[in-house]
Amino acid sequence: MNLIIDTATPPYNMVLLEGGNMIYDSFDLFSKEESRDLGFLLQEALKATQKELTQVQKIAVNIGPGGTNSIRSGVAFANALSYSLKIPTYAFNAFEAMGIQAWQQFEKPVLSTVRAMKNTAYIGLYQNGNLQSMSYGKLDEELAIVLANLDDFVVAGYHREAVIELYPNKKITDSGISQSRAKTVLDLPNIFKGEGTQFPHILKPVTEQLENV
């Protein structure tokens, strides 16, 4: 059994997989406040599926970008579970989770954004099953770079309306996707392949990595 954790944006979300199939998804079951208690979410998932924590063999977690405290909570929780159960963790990011959703529907490049502090943003470009680029900075400045040679694309994430308004001469499709979800990891290729990360090595939030660029 595998566990997927996504805390990039409330409500926090957990999914349980068995034999590659989803057997539990917490997304619509709890309020935003309830979902912030990751221990509670995990307990409810195990209770609903009549499973034991010791049956979890692998963990995938959204390492960001997202709310700094939110992402840190999810990554720390995954690292702690990995340590206590002696099982590997696997990383995915918010741009992959939103990108795969929109790509499957529209088959166009997907520009995803995540709000950050002081009028800054995280921007990711997903295409053909891969994250092409990821950057952090002032929204208008980063968009100018990422979209310099892109005229027909899909938008996802927090700034969808702003992007459409800033670029009236480009062909932009609103995906309607506002945030990542744990269940989209099912469609990411090779998410649980390889050895993963295991103590003494730990996963680190993308938020911290990008802020240092």
C-alpha positions in Angstrom: 0.0 0.0 0.0 1.3 3.5 -0.9 0.4 6.9 0.6 0.3 10.2 -1.3 0.4 13.5 0.7 -0.4 17.0 -0.8 -0.3 20.0 1.5 0.6 22.7 -1.0 -2.8 24.4 -0.6 -5.7 23.8 1.8 -7.5 21.5 2.1 -4.6 19.2 2.7 -5.1 15.9 0.9 -4.1 12.2 1.4 -4.7 9.3 -1.0 -4.1 5.6 -0.3 -3.2 3.2 -3.1 -3.4 -0.5 -3.2 -2.0 -2.5 -6.1 -1.7 0.8 -8.0 -5.4 1.6 -7.5 -6.8 4.4 -5.4 -8.8 3.1 -2.4 -9.1 6.4 -0.5 -9.1 10.1 -1.3 -9.6 12.6 1.6 -10.0 15.7 -0.6 -13.8 16.4 -0.3 -14.3 14.7 3.1 -13.0 17.3 5.6 -13.0 21.1 6.1 -9.8 23.1 5.5 -9.2 23.3 9.3 -9.8 19.6 9.9 -7.4 18.8 7.0 -4.5 20.6 8.6 -4.2 17.9 11.2 -2.2 15.4 9.2 -2.2 12.8 11.9 -6.0 13.0 11.9 -6.2 12.6 8.1 -4.0 9.5 8.2 -5.9 8.0 11.0 -9.2 8.6 9.2 -7.8 7.1 5.9 -6.7 3.9 7.7 -10.0 3.6 9.6 -12.0 4.0 6.4 -10.0 1.4 4.5 -9.6 -0.9 7.5 -5.8 -0.9 6.9 -2.8 -0.7 9.3 -0.1 1.9 9.2 2.5 -0.9 8.9 1.0 -1.8 5.5 2.2 1.5 4.0 5.3 0.7 1.9 6.1 4.0 0.1 5.2 7.6 0.5 4.9 10.3 -2.2 4.7 14.0 -1.0 4.2 17.3 -2.7 7.4 19.2 -1.9 6.1 22.5 -3.3 5.9 25.2 -4.1 3.0 26.3 -2.0 2.4 28.0 1.3 5.7 27.8 3.1 4.3 26.5 6.4 1.9 24.1 4.6 4.7 22.6 2.4 7.0 22.3 5.4 4.3 20.5 7.4 3.7 17.9 4.6 7.3 17.2 3.9 8.2 17.0 7.6 5.3 14.6 8.2 6.4 12.4 5.3 10.0 12.4 6.5 8.9 11.4 10.0 6.7 8.6 8.7 9.6 7.4 6.5 11.9 7.3 9.5 9.5 5.6 11.8 8.4 3.0 9.3 11.8 2.6 7.6 10.2 3.1 4.2 11.2 5.4 1.2 9.7 8.8 0.3 9.2 10.1 -3.2 8.9 13.7 -4.3 6.6 15.4 -6.7 5.9 19.1 -7.1 2.8 21.2 -7.5 3.6 22.1 -11.1 3.7 18.4 -12.1 0.4 17.7 -10.3 -1.4 20.6 -11.9 0.4 20.2 -15.2 -0.5 16.5 -15.8 -4.2 17.3 -15.1 -4.3 20.1 -17.6 -2.1 18.4 -20.2 -4.3 15.3 -20.3 -7.4 17.5 -21.0 -6.0 20.1 -23.5 -2.7 18.6 -24.8 -1.1 22.1 -24.8 1.8 23.6 -22.7 0.6 24.3 -19.2 1.7 27.4 -17.3 1.0 27.0 -13.6 1.5 29.6 -10.9 1.6 29.6 -7.1 1.2 32.7 -5.0 4.1 33.8 -2.9 4.9 36.7 -0.6 5.3 40.4 -1.5 3.7 40.2 -5.0 6.0 37.4 -6.1 5.1 34.1 -7.6 6.3 30.6 -8.4 5.9 29.7 -12.1 6.2 26.3 -13.8 5.9 25.2 -17.4 4.8 21.7 -18.0 4.8 20.0 -21.5 4.8 16.5 -23.0 4.9 14.8 -19.6 7.7 16.8 -18.2 8.3 20.0 -16.2 10.2 22.2 -18.6 11.0 25.1 -16.2 10.4 26.4 -12.7 11.2 29.9 -11.5 10.5 32.4 -8.7 10.2 36.2 -8.7 7.9 39.1 -9.6 5.0 37.7 -11.6 5.1 40.1 -14.6 8.9 39.7 -14.9 9.0 36.0 -14.7 6.0 35.7 -17.1 7.8 37.8 -19.7 10.7 35.3 -19.7 8.7 32.1 -19.6 6.2 33.3 -22.3 8.6 35.0 -24.6 8.2 32.3 -27.3 4.9 30.8 -26.2 1.6 32.0 -27.7 -0.8 29.1 -27.3 -1.0 27.5 -23.8 -3.2 26.6 -20.8 -3.1 28.3 -17.4 -3.5 26.7 -14.0 -3.0 27.7 -10.5 -3.6 31.0 -8.5 -3.0 33.6 -11.2 -5.0 32.3 -14.1 -7.1 35.4 -14.6 -4.1 37.7 -14.1 -2.2 35.9 -16.8 -5.1 36.1 -19.3 -5.5 39.8 -18.6 -1.7 40.5 -19.0 -1.5 38.8 -22.4 -4.7 39.6 -24.4 -2.9 38.8 -27.7 -2.0 35.3 -26.8 -4.2 32.2 -27.1 -4.7 31.2 -23.5 -7.1 28.5 -22.2 -8.2 28.6 -18.6 -8.0 25.1 -17.2 -10.1 25.9 -14.2 -7.5 24.1 -12.1 -6.7 26.2 -9.0 -4.5 23.8 -7.0 -2.7 20.4 -7.0 -4.4 17.3 -5.8 -2.8 14.1 -4.5 -4.7 11.8 -6.8 -3.2 13.3 -9.9 0.1 11.6 -8.9 -1.5 8.4 -10.3 -0.9 9.8 -13.8 2.7 10.9 -13.2 5.0 8.4 -14.9 7.4 6.5 -12.6 6.5 8.4 -9.4 7.3 5.4 -7.2 10.2 4.0 -9.3 13.7 3.7 -7.9 14.9 3.6 -4.3 13.4 6.9 -3.2 14.8 8.9 -0.3 15.4 7.3 3.1 17.0 8.4 6.4 19.7 9.8 6.9 18.7 11.6 3.7 15.4 13.6 3.8 13.2 15.5 1.3 13.4 19.3 1.4 10.7 21.8 0.4 10.9 23.4 -3.0 10.0 26.7 -1.4 13.3 26.9 0.4 15.3 25.9 -2.6 13.7 28.5 -4.9 13.9 31.3 -2.4 17.6 30.9 -2.5 17.9 31.3 -6.3 
